[in-house]
Amino acid sequence: MTAWESTARQVADRVAGVARREEAEYSGGEPRPLGGYLATLGTYGAVCASMVGVARLVGAAPPERVSAADLALVTVATHKLSRVLTKDPVTSPLRAPFTRFRGQSGPAELAEDARESNGARHSLGELLTCPFCAAQWVATGFVFGLVVAPRFTRLAASVFTAVAGSDALQFAYARLEQAAD
């Protein structure tokens, strides 16, 4: 081992020790997979940086502002796609490696918990069972789509917005049926 490799190893060991102490202090004895969260944050940052690179490669520039219509469309579509990814029975095979099934949580929705683990598996389980958490990723994808492929993105977002509207009508219809009985 060279002197440089030895020094690099010592620095890495010190940083790892500091990180372990900070995690222990932060968690207060509760299992908190900070390393997994850090990996997830790093992945999100890398995805965003890649999206900027792709946009530059294809010569796409962000708009001066997002129109109110696009913002409304993407907001509703983000809500629905986030719920589909995190709660829908059909998407459960995507979540299964990171979650445990608990049962039904509502009409056409599942209750799942993140699998216990100290690393990325647990943090991905949390991300994949939380529509609020997944919304950040979904919205980023939709906004990126508006920059590089606005027509296709509006079309795709329209599908999820229509499904969200349909869901609202299904619930309203069910309430009307109950009120009539």
C-alpha positions, 0 to 999 in steps of 0.5 A: 500500500502506498503512502497516499493509499494509506492516508486516503484509507485513514481519512475514509475511516475517520469520516466513516467513524464520524458518520456512525457517531452522528447517526447514533446521536441523531437516531437516539437508539431508533433504527434510522437508515441515514446511509440509505437516505443519503444514497436516495438523496444522492440518486435524486441529485444524480437523476436531476443532474442527468436530466439537465444534461439530457435537456442541454444535449437535445437543445431544450431550455426551460420555459420562463415560467410554467403556465397555470394550466400546465401546473394544474395538470402536473399537480393532479397527475403527480398526485394520481401517479404517486398514489398508483406507484405507492398504493395500487395493487397492480404496482405491488410487484415493484414495491415487494422487494422493499416492503411487507404487505399488511392488507387493504388501506382503502378502495383499490389501495394496499397498506404496506410497510418498509422492510426493516433494514439499515440501508437503501432497502429500507429507505426505498421501502419508505419512498415506495410506500409514501405518496407524499415522498414519491410525489417529489420524484414524479413531479420532477419527471413531469416537469422535466418532460415539459422541458424536453417533450411537452406534448407527450408529457401533457398527454401522459399527464392528462391520462393520470389527471383523468383517472384522478377525476374519475376516482373523485366521481366514483367516490361521489357516486358511491356516496350518492348510492349510500345516501339513497339507501 
